[in-house]
Amino acid sequence: MERIVVLTGAGISRESGLDTFRDADGIWSRYDIEDVCTPDAFRRDPALVDRFYNDRRAELRRVGPNAAHLALARLEEAARTGAWHGEILVITQNIDDLHERAGNRNVWHMHGELLRVRCASCGGTPEWHADCLPETPCPLCGRPSLRPDVVWFGEIPLHMPRIEAALGACDLFVSIGTSGTVYPAAGFAALVEGHAETLEINLEPSVASARFDRFMTGPATRMVPRWVDEVLAG
């Protein structure tokens, strides 16, 4: 059975129309990271940080999964139905829900989820689609202690032990739409050297491209369906 681990980054969501953080005209050109994406920022001005993530949720409601998301979901469905003898795990750096809306079930969000909040009082992480304000009570414990359930700068990405275990057991590692500059994800290709093949799908080579066996150049919406067709064709 072929075991595939796919890492997705901002590039795949950009093709759905979502603003990315690091592009020249992206979110960081309009906001200072230190004002909205650090624990200190939230302690200093929780209303500003809440407003920033409320805007991101509103933006997410206006877009949908694209052909690349749908192709990955098609591969997972083929595994589920037995049409393909393999398994696929999607590890995403993105905090949107576009993989889930496309139909993927086996998705790990290493940087958290925009459509969840985290309660500092009870530790709950309820699903959340509405605006959140500093005075908004937690639906689980009633205390106004909610924050976005995302990994901020200076915090440790989620699921790292099981991500490393999955990388250690995979046969193929595929990186889609990533810059290759954000660690620890930028080091995933190095973790599979010696036991797994590697493929990068991107508009242009990333800074980590030298570690990949194969490269497919072009939009994810065109390249990912083509690659999935190759997998399913054996």
GROMACS elastic network, one bead per residue, 0.5 to 0.9 nm:
[ bonds ]
;  ai    aj funct       b0    kb
    1    85     6  0.55736   500
    1    87     6  0.74498   500
    2    85     6  0.68249   500
    2    87     6  0.63967   500
    2    88     6  0.84950   500
    2   170     6  0.77704   500
    2   171     6  0.61634   500
    2   172     6  0.78059   500
    3    86     6  0.57146   500
    3    87     6  0.50482   500
    3    88     6  0.61409   500
    3    89     6  0.81502   500
    3   166     6  0.89634   500
    3   169     6  0.75969   500
    3   171     6  0.52411   500
    3   172     6  0.65600   500
    3   173     6  0.88080   500
    4    86     6  0.76275   500
    4    87     6  0.61679   500
    4    89     6  0.63888   500
    4    90     6  0.85971   500
    4   167     6  0.88626   500
    4   170     6  0.57344   500
    4   171     6  0.60348   500
    4   173     6  0.59588   500
    4   174     6  0.74902   500
    5    87     6  0.85029   500
    5    88     6  0.58295   500
    5    90     6  0.60848   500
    5    91     6  0.72468   500
    5   166     6  0.73259   500
    5   167     6  0.68188   500
    5   170     6  0.63843   500
    5   171     6  0.81149   500
    5   172     6  0.63857   500
    5   174     6  0.63017   500
    5   175     6  0.86130   500
    6    72     6  0.89406   500
    6    88     6  0.72624   500
    6    89     6  0.61084   500
    6    91     6  0.59785   500
    6    92     6  0.80025   500
    6   172     6  0.83518   500
    6   173     6  0.59075   500
    6   175     6  0.58695   500
    6   176     6  0.73553   500
    7    89     6  0.85722   500
    7    90     6  0.60067   500
    7    92     6  0.55094   500
    7    93     6  0.75254   500
    7   173     6  0.77116   500
    7   174     6  0.61272   500
    7   176     6  0.60893   500
    7   177     6  0.85077   500
    7   178     6  0.80378   500
    7   185     6  0.80237   500
    7   188     6  0.87405   500
    8    11     6  0.77745   500
    8    12     6  0.67403   500
    8    13     6  0.87915   500
    8    90     6  0.73015   500
    8    91     6  0.64527   500
    8    93     6  0.62079   500
    8    94     6  0.72964   500
    8   174     6  0.84167   500
    8   175     6  0.60306   500
    8   177     6  0.59776   500
    8   178     6  0.64353   500
    9    12     6  0.62126   500
    9    13     6  0.74627   500
    9    92     6  0.61900   500
    9    93     6  0.52339   500
    9    94     6  0.59319   500
    9   175     6  0.79925   500
    9   176     6  0.63089   500
    9   179     6  0.75663   500
   10    13     6  0.53441   500
   10    14     6  0.60590   500
   10    15     6  0.89364   500
   10    18     6  0.86921   500
   10    19     6  0.86928   500
   10    20     6  0.60274   500
   10    21     6  0.79566   500
   10    22     6  0.87125   500
   10    92     6  0.89424   500
   10    93     6  0.73274   500
   10    94     6  0.62236   500
   10   176     6  0.87795   500
   10   177     6  0.60004   500
   10   178     6  0.62504   500
   10   179     6  0.82309   500
   11    14     6  0.50570   500
   11    15     6  0.66991   500
   11    20     6  0.78639   500
   11   176     6  0.72901   500
   11   178     6  0.61719   500
   11   179     6  0.82927   500
   11   202     6  0.76365   500
   11   203     6  0.82953   500
   11   219     6  0.85120   500
   11   220     6  0.75637   500
   12    15     6  0.56467   500
   12    16     6  0.73446   500
   12    66     6  0.82380   500
   12    68     6  0.70242   500
   12    69     6  0.76741   500
   12   176     6  0.68854   500
   12   177     6  0.53617   500
   12   178     6  0.83492   500
   12   202     6  0.89839   500
   12   219     6  0.83430   500
   12   220     6  0.60201   500
   12   221     6  0.77523   500
   13    16     6  0.52618   500
   13    17     6  0.69040   500
   13    18     6  0.58436   500
   13    19     6  0.81420   500
   13    20     6  0.78698   500
   13    65     6  0.79333   500
   13    66     6  0.81114   500
   13    69     6  0.86964   500
   13    94     6  0.76890   500
   13    96     6  0.80733   500
   13    98     6  0.75975   500
   13   177     6  0.84395   500
   14    17     6  0.51511   500
   14    19     6  0.61890   500
   14    20     6  0.62995   500
   14   177     6  0.88966   500
   15    18     6  0.72524   500
   15    65     6  0.89144   500
   15    66     6  0.70056   500
   15    68     6  0.87941   500
   15   219     6  0.78532   500
   15   220     6  0.75779   500
   15   221     6  0.72007   500
   16    63     6  0.61868   500
   16    64     6  0.62496   500
   16    65     6  0.62206   500
   16    66     6  0.56105   500
   16    67     6  0.89509   500
   16    98     6  0.87654   500
   17    62     6  0.87425   500
   17    63     6  0.64633   500
   17    64     6  0.84419   500
   18    59     6  0.71915   500
   18    60     6  0.70489   500
   18    62     6  0.88822   500
   18    63     6  0.71586   500
   19    23     6  0.85641   500
   19    25     6  0.86469   500
   19    26     6  0.59075   500
   19    27     6  0.65012   500
   19    56     6  0.89359   500
   19    59     6  0.85333   500
   20    23     6  0.62318   500
   20    25     6  0.85154   500
   20    26     6  0.51949   500
   20    27     6  0.60936   500
   20    28     6  0.84518   500
   21    24     6  0.87510   500
   21    25     6  0.85808   500
   21    28     6  0.54118   500
   21    29     6  0.81609   500
   22    25     6  0.79923   500
   22    26     6  0.56883   500
   22    27     6  0.69660   500
   22    28     6  0.62267   500
   22    29     6  0.81473   500
   23    27     6  0.77271   500
   23    28     6  0.79047   500
   23    29     6  0.81417   500
   24    27     6  0.87118   500
   24    28     6  0.81832   500
   24    29     6  0.67233   500
   25    28     6  0.78131   500
   25    29     6  0.57752   500
   25    30     6  0.81179   500
   26    29     6  0.55862   500
   26    30     6  0.73513   500
   27    30     6  0.54313   500
   27    31     6  0.62687   500
   27    32     6  0.88947   500
   28    31     6  0.50022   500
   28    32     6  0.61845   500
   28    33     6  0.66388   500
   29    32     6  0.77247   500
   31    34     6  0.85623   500
   31    35     6  0.72706   500
   31    36     6  0.75067   500
   32    35     6  0.53376   500
   32    36     6  0.69267   500
   32    37     6  0.84470   500
   33    36     6  0.56342   500
   33    37     6  0.53932   500
   33    38     6  0.72968   500
   33    41     6  0.87933   500
   33   153     6  0.84131   500
   34    37     6  0.60707   500
   34    38     6  0.60030   500
   34    40     6  0.78738   500
   34    41     6  0.61839   500
   34   153     6  0.86777   500
   35    38     6  0.72556   500
   35    40     6  0.83342   500
   35    41     6  0.51052   500
   35    42     6  0.80370   500
   35    44     6  0.86035   500
   35    45     6  0.80355   500
   35    48     6  0.79351   500
   35    49     6  0.74458   500
   36    39     6  0.86183   500
   36    40     6  0.89028   500
   36    41     6  0.56194   500
   36    42     6  0.69573   500
   36    45     6  0.84780   500
   36    46     6  0.86648   500
   36    48     6  0.69778   500
   36    50     6  0.84710   500
   36    52     6  0.69175   500
   36    53     6  0.87047   500
   36   152     6  0.88964   500
   37    40     6  0.84912   500
   37    41     6  0.66111   500
   37    42     6  0.77333   500
   37    49     6  0.73984   500
   37   151     6  0.84086   500
   37   152     6  0.52264   500
   37   153     6  0.62765   500
   38    41     6  0.51494   500
   38    42     6  0.66191   500
   38    43     6  0.88817   500
   38   151     6  0.86477   500
   38   152     6  0.50412   500
   38   153     6  0.52596   500
   38   154     6  0.69304   500
   38   155     6  0.82983   500
   39    42     6  0.52230   500
   39    43     6  0.63594   500
   39    44     6  0.86288   500
   39   152     6  0.67192   500
   39   153     6  0.77459   500
   39   154     6  0.78337   500
   39   155     6  0.82672   500
   40    43     6  0.50910   500
   40    44     6  0.60169   500
   40    45     6  0.85464   500
   41    44     6  0.50222   500
   41    45     6  0.59307   500
   41    46     6  0.71782   500
   41    48     6  0.85623   500
   41    49     6  0.71828   500
   42    45     6  0.53249   500
   42    47     6  0.79853   500
   42    48     6  0.79311   500
   42    49     6  0.59590   500
   42    50     6  0.82815   500
   42   147     6  0.81716   500
   43    46     6  0.60570   500
   45    48     6  0.55629   500
   45    49     6  0.66292   500
   45    50     6  0.88148   500
   46    49     6  0.51073   500
   46    50     6  0.59627   500
   46    51     6  0.84481   500
   46   133     6  0.79769   500
   46   134     6  0.61913   500
   46   147     6  0.83375   500
   47    50     6  0.50964   500
   47    51     6  0.60603   500
   47    52     6  0.86074   500
   47   133     6  0.63699   500
   47   134     6  0.60296   500
   48    51     6  0.50854   500
   48    52     6  0.62281   500
   48    53     6  0.88680   500
   49    52     6  0.50677   500
   49    53     6  0.64681   500
   49    54     6  0.85898   500
   49   147     6  0.88262   500
   49   148     6  0.86898   500
   50    53     6  0.53015   500
   50    54     6  0.60032   500
   50    55     6  0.85869   500
   50   131     6  0.79824   500
   50   132     6  0.61710   500
   50   133     6  0.59086   500
   50   134     6  0.73041   500
   50   147     6  0.75777   500
   50   148     6  0.75272   500
   51    55     6  0.61869   500
   51    56     6  0.86957   500
   51   131     6  0.80127   500
   51   132     6  0.78519   500
   51   133     6  0.76336   500
   52    55     6  0.52845   500
   52    56     6  0.65007   500
   52    57     6  0.89699   500
   53    57     6  0.62171   500
   53    58     6  0.85664   500
   53   114     6  0.74825   500
   53   131     6  0.83549   500
   53   132     6  0.84053   500
   53   148     6  0.72906   500
   54    57     6  0.51596   500
   54    58     6  0.62836   500
   54    59     6  0.86854   500
   54   129     6  0.88911   500
   54   130     6  0.76425   500
   54   131     6  0.52505   500
   54   132     6  0.67121   500
   54   133     6  0.88223   500
   55    58     6  0.50563   500
   55    59     6  0.61917   500
   55    60     6  0.86346   500
   55   131     6  0.85067   500
   56    59     6  0.50498   500
   56    60     6  0.61813   500
   56    61     6  0.88170   500
   56   114     6  0.77831   500
   57    60     6  0.50183   500
   57    61     6  0.64279   500
   57    96     6  0.84750   500
   57   114     6  0.67454   500
   57   115     6  0.71552   500
   57   129     6  0.70466   500
   57   130     6  0.79427   500
   57   131     6  0.80092   500
   58    61     6  0.53061   500
   58    62     6  0.69710   500
   58   129     6  0.87740   500
   58   130     6  0.86795   500
   58   131     6  0.86461   500
   59    62     6  0.54274   500
   59    63     6  0.71881   500
   60    63     6  0.56079   500
   60    64     6  0.77861   500
   60    96     6  0.70229   500
   60    97     6  0.83132   500
   60    98     6  0.87230   500
   60   114     6  0.89846   500
   61    64     6  0.77214   500
   63    98     6  0.86543   500
   64    98     6  0.64049   500
   64   101     6  0.76128   500
   64   102     6  0.82466   500
   65    68     6  0.78340   500
   65    69     6  0.56806   500
   65    70     6  0.68075   500
   65    97     6  0.86134   500
   65    99     6  0.68859   500
   65   100     6  0.87579   500
   65   101     6  0.65836   500
   65   102     6  0.56553   500
   66    69     6  0.54243   500
   66    70     6  0.62828   500
   66    71     6  0.86918   500
   66    98     6  0.81726   500
   66   102     6  0.79476   500
   66   221     6  0.66061   500
   67    70     6  0.50096   500
   67    71     6  0.60142   500
   67    72     6  0.87346   500
   67   102     6  0.89859   500
   67   220     6  0.79288   500
   67   222     6  0.74534   500
   67   224     6  0.79111   500
   67   225     6  0.69493   500
   68    71     6  0.51079   500
   68    72     6  0.64473   500
   68    73     6  0.87127   500
   68   219     6  0.89163   500
   68   220     6  0.56078   500
   68   222     6  0.72294   500
   68   223     6  0.77459   500
   68   224     6  0.52699   500
   68   225     6  0.60805   500
   69    72     6  0.53629   500
   69    73     6  0.63523   500
   69    74     6  0.86908   500
   69    98     6  0.69629   500
   69    99     6  0.56101   500
   69   100     6  0.87486   500
   69   101     6  0.86430   500
   69   102     6  0.58222   500
   69   103     6  0.83648   500
   69   104     6  0.82583   500
   69   220     6  0.88492   500
   69   221     6  0.80359   500
   69   224     6  0.83622   500
   69   225     6  0.89202   500
   70    73     6  0.50101   500
   70    74     6  0.60834   500
   70    75     6  0.87466   500
   70    99     6  0.77827   500
   70   101     6  0.88608   500
   70   102     6  0.51534   500
   70   103     6  0.72104   500
   70   104     6  0.83401   500
   70   225     6  0.81687   500
   71    75     6  0.63886   500
   71    76     6  0.87909   500
   71   102     6  0.85638   500
   71   221     6  0.86511   500
   71   224     6  0.65546   500
   71   225     6  0.50975   500
   71   226     6  0.86831   500
   71   227     6  0.88756   500
   71   228     6  0.64308   500
   71   229     6  0.85835   500
   72    75     6  0.51573   500
   72    76     6  0.64186   500
   72    77     6  0.86757   500
   72    88     6  0.84417   500
   72    90     6  0.83552   500
   72    99     6  0.81133   500
   72   102     6  0.83366   500
   72   103     6  0.85746   500
   72   104     6  0.72064   500
   72   224     6  0.75652   500
   72   225     6  0.77609   500
   72   228     6  0.71308   500
   73    76     6  0.50762   500
   73    77     6  0.61040   500
   73    78     6  0.85745   500
   73    99     6  0.74290   500
   73   100     6  0.84421   500
   73   102     6  0.60916   500
   73   103     6  0.51791   500
   73   105     6  0.81612   500
   74    77     6  0.50210   500
   74    78     6  0.61544   500
   74    79     6  0.87224   500
   74   102     6  0.87913   500
   74   103     6  0.78805   500
   74   104     6  0.81933   500
   74   228     6  0.81154   500
   75    78     6  0.50415   500
   75    79     6  0.64179   500
   75    80     6  0.87241   500
   75    84     6  0.77489   500
   75    87     6  0.84757   500
   75    88     6  0.74452   500
   75   104     6  0.89954   500
   75   228     6  0.65055   500
   75   229     6  0.87241   500
   75   231     6  0.83033   500
   75   232     6  0.75037   500
   76    79     6  0.51105   500
   76    80     6  0.62288   500
   76    81     6  0.87510   500
   76    84     6  0.87288   500
   76    86     6  0.86779   500
   76    87     6  0.69028   500
   76    88     6  0.59989   500
   76    89     6  0.82919   500
   76   103     6  0.84323   500
   76   104     6  0.66000   500
   76   105     6  0.80592   500
   76   106     6  0.80585   500
   77    81     6  0.61443   500
   77    82     6  0.84215   500
   77    83     6  0.82861   500
   77    84     6  0.87139   500
   77   103     6  0.81419   500
   77   104     6  0.79490   500
   78    81     6  0.52920   500
   78    82     6  0.59674   500
   78    84     6  0.51614   500
   78    85     6  0.81641   500
   78    86     6  0.85685   500
   78   232     6  0.80945   500
   79    82     6  0.51571   500
   79    83     6  0.60843   500
   79    85     6  0.60131   500
   79    86     6  0.56777   500
   79    87     6  0.58468   500
   79    88     6  0.77819   500
   80    83     6  0.77292   500
   80    84     6  0.81103   500
   80    86     6  0.89284   500
   80    87     6  0.82508   500
   81    84     6  0.77038   500
   82    85     6  0.61398   500
   82    86     6  0.84411   500
   83   232     6  0.81065   500
   84    87     6  0.83203   500
   84   231     6  0.84523   500
   84   232     6  0.62729   500
   84   233     6  0.89847   500
   84   234     6  0.86373   500
   88   106     6  0.74799   500
   89   105     6  0.89084   500
   89   106     6  0.55478   500
   89   107     6  0.62902   500
   89   108     6  0.78949   500
   89   166     6  0.83403   500
   90    99     6  0.84695   500
   90   104     6  0.81397   500
   90   105     6  0.88784   500
   90   106     6  0.62805   500
   90   108     6  0.63411   500
   90   109     6  0.85852   500
   91    94     6  0.89782   500
   91   106     6  0.85805   500
   91   107     6  0.58230   500
   91   109     6  0.61287   500
   91   110     6  0.68793   500
   91   163     6  0.78299   500
   92    95     6  0.77704   500
   92    99     6  0.88248   500
   92   107     6  0.72181   500
   92   108     6  0.62601   500
   92   109     6  0.51688   500
   92   110     6  0.62311   500
   92   111     6  0.77377   500
   93   108     6  0.88072   500
   93   109     6  0.62508   500
   93   110     6  0.57099   500
   93   111     6  0.55616   500
   93   112     6  0.81888   500
   93   178     6  0.86176   500
   93   185     6  0.79700   500
   94    97     6  0.82328   500
   94   109     6  0.68904   500
   94   110     6  0.79771   500
   94   111     6  0.67086   500
   94   112     6  0.78861   500
   94   113     6  0.78493   500
   94   114     6  0.89005   500
   95   109     6  0.67091   500
   95   110     6  0.84082   500
   95   111     6  0.63007   500
   95   112     6  0.56523   500
   95   114     6  0.51532   500
   95   115     6  0.80584   500
   95   150     6  0.71991   500
   96    99     6  0.79845   500
   96   100     6  0.89513   500
   96   109     6  0.89590   500
   96   112     6  0.88901   500
   96   113     6  0.62933   500
   96   114     6  0.57762   500
   96   115     6  0.73802   500
   97   100     6  0.53809   500
   97   101     6  0.62269   500
   97   102     6  0.86966   500
   97   113     6  0.74629   500
   97   114     6  0.77414   500
   97   115     6  0.74934   500
   98   101     6  0.50087   500
   98   102     6  0.60904   500
   98   103     6  0.87274   500
   98   104     6  0.89459   500
   99   102     6  0.51289   500
   99   103     6  0.65370   500
   99   104     6  0.55437   500
   99   105     6  0.81196   500
   99   107     6  0.74354   500
  100   103     6  0.51428   500
  100   105     6  0.62101   500
  100   106     6  0.86301   500
  100   107     6  0.75245   500
  101   104     6  0.73313   500
  104   107     6  0.66548   500
  108   111     6  0.89889   500
  108   112     6  0.86663   500
  108   158     6  0.84795   500
  108   159     6  0.73984   500
  108   163     6  0.84435   500
  109   112     6  0.52214   500
  109   113     6  0.65591   500
  109   157     6  0.88372   500
  109   158     6  0.71683   500
  109   159     6  0.79497   500
  110   113     6  0.86548   500
  110   150     6  0.88946   500
  110   151     6  0.79464   500
  110   157     6  0.52931   500
  110   159     6  0.61350   500
  110   160     6  0.75340   500
  110   163     6  0.87521   500
  111   149     6  0.86702   500
  111   150     6  0.56855   500
  111   152     6  0.79341   500
  111   156     6  0.86087   500
  111   157     6  0.55432   500
  111   158     6  0.62549   500
  112   116     6  0.81632   500
  112   148     6  0.86435   500
  112   149     6  0.56523   500
  112   151     6  0.56641   500
  112   157     6  0.79097   500
  112   158     6  0.69926   500
  113   116     6  0.55946   500
  113   117     6  0.80716   500
  113   148     6  0.80648   500
  113   149     6  0.58419   500
  113   150     6  0.56858   500
  113   151     6  0.86781   500
  114   117     6  0.76323   500
  114   128     6  0.80789   500
  114   129     6  0.85918   500
  114   148     6  0.68749   500
  114   149     6  0.66109   500
  114   150     6  0.65927   500
  115   126     6  0.86259   500
  115   127     6  0.57650   500
  115   129     6  0.56284   500
  115   130     6  0.87262   500
  115   148     6  0.83655   500
  115   149     6  0.79374   500
  116   125     6  0.60284   500
  116   126     6  0.56003   500
  116   129     6  0.75991   500
  116   148     6  0.66715   500
  116   149     6  0.54627   500
  116   150     6  0.82288   500
  117   124     6  0.80322   500
  117   125     6  0.53243   500
  117   126     6  0.58941   500
  117   127     6  0.66392   500
  117   128     6  0.61676   500
  117   132     6  0.85495   500
  117   138     6  0.88440   500
  117   146     6  0.61764   500
  117   147     6  0.55931   500
  117   150     6  0.80472   500
  118   121     6  0.89313   500
  118   122     6  0.86576   500
  118   123     6  0.63329   500
  118   124     6  0.57185   500
  118   126     6  0.69533   500
  118   138     6  0.85773   500
  118   145     6  0.80904   500
  118   146     6  0.54743   500
  118   147     6  0.53145   500
  118   148     6  0.59845   500
  118   150     6  0.85299   500
  119   122     6  0.57045   500
  119   124     6  0.53501   500
  119   125     6  0.64911   500
  119   126     6  0.84648   500
  119   138     6  0.64810   500
  119   140     6  0.86198   500
  119   141     6  0.85676   500
  119   143     6  0.82214   500
  119   144     6  0.81553   500
  119   145     6  0.52779   500
  119   147     6  0.64095   500
  119   148     6  0.87749   500
  119   149     6  0.86195   500
  120   123     6  0.55853   500
  120   124     6  0.80028   500
  120   143     6  0.89999   500
  120   144     6  0.89068   500
  120   145     6  0.53020   500
  120   146     6  0.62935   500
  120   147     6  0.74519   500
  121   124     6  0.81956   500
  121   138     6  0.87259   500
  121   141     6  0.78166   500
  121   143     6  0.70328   500
  121   144     6  0.85058   500
  121   145     6  0.60163   500
  121   146     6  0.82501   500
  122   138     6  0.86809   500
  122   140     6  0.77745   500
  122   141     6  0.65769   500
  122   143     6  0.86024   500
  122   145     6  0.86419   500
  124   138     6  0.84168   500
  124   140     6  0.70300   500
  124   141     6  0.85700   500
  125   128     6  0.87814   500
  125   149     6  0.69642   500
  126   138     6  0.84972   500
  126   139     6  0.76746   500
  126   140     6  0.78763   500
  128   131     6  0.82077   500
  128   132     6  0.83794   500
  129   132     6  0.87719   500
  132   135     6  0.82319   500
  132   136     6  0.60817   500
  132   146     6  0.78659   500
  132   147     6  0.82223   500
  132   148     6  0.85554   500
  133   136     6  0.51712   500
  133   137     6  0.88207   500
  133   144     6  0.87394   500
  133   146     6  0.81738   500
  133   147     6  0.88298   500
  134   137     6  0.84388   500
  134   144     6  0.66274   500
  134   145     6  0.74045   500
  134   146     6  0.71474   500
  134   147     6  0.81721   500
  135   143     6  0.86501   500
  135   144     6  0.52031   500
  135   145     6  0.78628   500
  135   146     6  0.85074   500
  136   139     6  0.89199   500
  136   142     6  0.87149   500
  136   143     6  0.80234   500
  136   144     6  0.52509   500
  136   145     6  0.77163   500
  136   146     6  0.71543   500
  137   140     6  0.85284   500
  137   141     6  0.78060   500
  137   145     6  0.68428   500
  137   146     6  0.72363   500
  138   141     6  0.55681   500
  138   143     6  0.53237   500
  138   144     6  0.58317   500
  138   145     6  0.65581   500
  138   146     6  0.62237   500
  139   142     6  0.57042   500
  139   143     6  0.82328   500
  140   143     6  0.83768   500
  141   144     6  0.88671   500
  142   145     6  0.85823   500
  143   146     6  0.80818   500
  146   149     6  0.87274   500
  147   150     6  0.84760   500
  148   151     6  0.85855   500
  151   154     6  0.82897   500
  151   155     6  0.58717   500
  151   156     6  0.69407   500
  151   157     6  0.61703   500
  151   158     6  0.77025   500
  152   155     6  0.54958   500
  152   156     6  0.82221   500
  152   157     6  0.87077   500
  153   156     6  0.83431   500
  156   160     6  0.86516   500
  157   160     6  0.66658   500
  157   184     6  0.81185   500
  158   161     6  0.86905   500
  158   163     6  0.89419   500
  159   162     6  0.56959   500
  159   163     6  0.59763   500
  159   164     6  0.86608   500
  160   164     6  0.60383   500
  160   165     6  0.85099   500
  160   184     6  0.88835   500
  161   164     6  0.53034   500
  161   165     6  0.62995   500
  161   166     6  0.87798   500
  162   166     6  0.60815   500
  162   167     6  0.85324   500
  163   166     6  0.51058   500
  163   167     6  0.61843   500
  163   168     6  0.85310   500
  164   167     6  0.50888   500
  164   168     6  0.60975   500
  164   169     6  0.87513   500
  164   188     6  0.82128   500
  164   191     6  0.78706   500
  165   168     6  0.50220   500
  165   169     6  0.64191   500
  165   170     6  0.88300   500
  166   169     6  0.51963   500
  166   170     6  0.61265   500
  167   170     6  0.53165   500
  167   171     6  0.85500   500
  167   172     6  0.88028   500
  167   173     6  0.75106   500
  167   188     6  0.74625   500
  167   189     6  0.88057   500
  167   191     6  0.69307   500
  167   192     6  0.61451   500
  167   196     6  0.86412   500
  168   171     6  0.88257   500
  168   191     6  0.71652   500
  168   192     6  0.62415   500
  168   195     6  0.79866   500
  168   196     6  0.85460   500
  169   192     6  0.85457   500
  169   195     6  0.83310   500
  169   196     6  0.84302   500
  170   173     6  0.69365   500
  170   192     6  0.77774   500
  170   195     6  0.78891   500
  170   196     6  0.62800   500
  170   197     6  0.88536   500
  171   192     6  0.85957   500
  171   195     6  0.68543   500
  171   197     6  0.62888   500
  171   198     6  0.86849   500
  172   192     6  0.84531   500
  172   195     6  0.87037   500
  172   196     6  0.50659   500
  172   198     6  0.56759   500
  172   199     6  0.76605   500
  173   188     6  0.84212   500
  173   189     6  0.71490   500
  173   192     6  0.74191   500
  173   196     6  0.67234   500
  173   197     6  0.62852   500
  173   199     6  0.63397   500
  173   200     6  0.84986   500
  174   189     6  0.86223   500
  174   197     6  0.85495   500
  174   198     6  0.58250   500
  174   200     6  0.57296   500
  174   201     6  0.74470   500
  174   212     6  0.89490   500
  175   178     6  0.66961   500
  175   189     6  0.83915   500
  175   198     6  0.80323   500
  175   199     6  0.63462   500
  175   201     6  0.61113   500
  175   202     6  0.81034   500
  176   199     6  0.85551   500
  176   200     6  0.60898   500
  176   202     6  0.59568   500
  176   220     6  0.71384   500
  176   224     6  0.81785   500
  177   200     6  0.82612   500
  177   201     6  0.64287   500
  177   202     6  0.50368   500
  177   203     6  0.73913   500
  177   206     6  0.89331   500
  177   219     6  0.85866   500
  177   220     6  0.70325   500
  178   181     6  0.81059   500
  178   182     6  0.86204   500
  178   185     6  0.89696   500
  178   186     6  0.83682   500
  178   200     6  0.87749   500
  178   201     6  0.85403   500
  178   202     6  0.72086   500
  178   206     6  0.72143   500
  179   182     6  0.72597   500
  179   186     6  0.79983   500
  179   202     6  0.86915   500
  179   205     6  0.85050   500
  179   206     6  0.53206   500
  179   207     6  0.68876   500
  179   208     6  0.80261   500
  180   183     6  0.79640   500
  180   185     6  0.74550   500
  180   187     6  0.80724   500
  180   206     6  0.54789   500
  180   207     6  0.54298   500
  180   208     6  0.52020   500
  180   209     6  0.78943   500
  181   184     6  0.89800   500
  181   185     6  0.82383   500
  181   186     6  0.57357   500
  181   206     6  0.80974   500
  181   207     6  0.67836   500
  181   208     6  0.77046   500
  182   185     6  0.61075   500
  182   186     6  0.54724   500
  182   187     6  0.86076   500
  183   187     6  0.63919   500
  183   188     6  0.87352   500
  184   187     6  0.55230   500
  184   188     6  0.70687   500
  185   188     6  0.53478   500
  185   189     6  0.83766   500
  186   189     6  0.72353   500
  186   190     6  0.85028   500
  186   207     6  0.88555   500
  186   208     6  0.69344   500
  187   190     6  0.54177   500
  187   191     6  0.66153   500
  187   208     6  0.82602   500
  188   191     6  0.50704   500
  188   192     6  0.68145   500
  189   192     6  0.55345   500
  189   193     6  0.66490   500
  189   198     6  0.70156   500
  189   208     6  0.80891   500
  189   211     6  0.63005   500
  189   212     6  0.69883   500
  190   193     6  0.53399   500
  190   194     6  0.89897   500
  190   211     6  0.67956   500
  190   212     6  0.89777   500
  191   194     6  0.86643   500
  192   195     6  0.59163   500
  192   196     6  0.55003   500
  192   197     6  0.78036   500
  192   198     6  0.80414   500
  193   196     6  0.62534   500
  193   197     6  0.77529   500
  193   198     6  0.83589   500
  193   211     6  0.82198   500
  194   197     6  0.83128   500
  197   212     6  0.78791   500
  197   213     6  0.65418   500
  197   214     6  0.84700   500
  198   211     6  0.79362   500
  198   212     6  0.50468   500
  198   213     6  0.52265   500
  198   214     6  0.64493   500
  198   215     6  0.86966   500
  199   212     6  0.56828   500
  199   213     6  0.60465   500
  199   215     6  0.56884   500
  199   216     6  0.76082   500
  200   205     6  0.80573   500
  200   206     6  0.85208   500
  200   209     6  0.70595   500
  200   212     6  0.63993   500
  200   213     6  0.81842   500
  200   214     6  0.63920   500
  200   216     6  0.63076   500
  200   217     6  0.84224   500
  201   204     6  0.83409   500
  201   205     6  0.84399   500
  201   214     6  0.87005   500
  201   215     6  0.59474   500
  201   217     6  0.61157   500
  201   218     6  0.73491   500
  201   219     6  0.82026   500
  201   220     6  0.68747   500
  201   223     6  0.69780   500
  201   224     6  0.74470   500
  202   205     6  0.64885   500
  202   206     6  0.75711   500
  202   215     6  0.78021   500
  202   216     6  0.66012   500
  202   217     6  0.54768   500
  202   218     6  0.59636   500
  202   219     6  0.66833   500
  202   220     6  0.67298   500
  202   223     6  0.84360   500
  203   206     6  0.88234   500
  203   216     6  0.83083   500
  203   217     6  0.53517   500
  203   219     6  0.56312   500
  203   220     6  0.76753   500
  204   216     6  0.87701   500
  204   217     6  0.60601   500
  204   218     6  0.73180   500
  205   208     6  0.77436   500
  205   209     6  0.55937   500
  205   210     6  0.86616   500
  205   215     6  0.77789   500
  205   217     6  0.77458   500
  206   209     6  0.51940   500
  206   210     6  0.85484   500
  207   210     6  0.76483   500
  208   211     6  0.59455   500
  208   212     6  0.76667   500
  209   212     6  0.54696   500
  209   213     6  0.86048   500
  209   214     6  0.87650   500
  209   215     6  0.77493   500
  210   213     6  0.79913   500
  212   215     6  0.70471   500
  216   223     6  0.67831   500
  216   224     6  0.89478   500
  216   227     6  0.87525   500
  217   220     6  0.87106   500
  217   223     6  0.74178   500
  218   221     6  0.84225   500
  218   222     6  0.69289   500
  218   223     6  0.61401   500
  219   222     6  0.54741   500
  219   223     6  0.60886   500
  219   224     6  0.82617   500
  220   223     6  0.50089   500
  220   224     6  0.53157   500
  220   225     6  0.80263   500
  221   224     6  0.61105   500
  221   225     6  0.68704   500
  222   225     6  0.59979   500
  222   226     6  0.65464   500
  223   226     6  0.51074   500
  223   227     6  0.61738   500
  223   228     6  0.86883   500
  224   227     6  0.50447   500
  224   228     6  0.61155   500
  224   229     6  0.85343   500
  225   228     6  0.50679   500
  225   229     6  0.61240   500
  225   230     6  0.86668   500
  226   229     6  0.51590   500
  226   230     6  0.64368   500
  226   231     6  0.89351   500
  227   230     6  0.50068   500
  227   231     6  0.63892   500
  227   232     6  0.87711   500
  228   231     6  0.50449   500
  228   232     6  0.61890   500
  228   233     6  0.84741   500
  229   232     6  0.52135   500
  229   233     6  0.60443   500
  229   234     6  0.87185   500
  230   233     6  0.51105   500
  230   234     6  0.64443   500
  231   234     6  0.52714   500
